[in-house]
């Protein structure tokens, strides 16, 4: 019993770190990919930074979508956990 309590005390921060990592990935990965792809397309077609700007704009949209999606999932998960932990009828 004590081991189980110790494990719970040790991992109380794990969901927060997991959410931080997911949100960070949604911020960084689309932008980095857009920068490389946009620059490569600009060099390949010998254009001014048209493709770079377009790719960054698309990546920004993807980032916004991903952030909203992860936030909604995390909020639902927190609500479910609160319902389980709280007494009947009180949330």
Secondary structure, 3 states (H helix, E strand, C coil): CHHHHHHHHHCCCHHHHHHHHHHHHHHHHHHHHHHHHHHHHHHHHCCCCHHHHHHHHHHHHHHHHHHHHHHHHHHHHHHHHHHHHCCCCCC
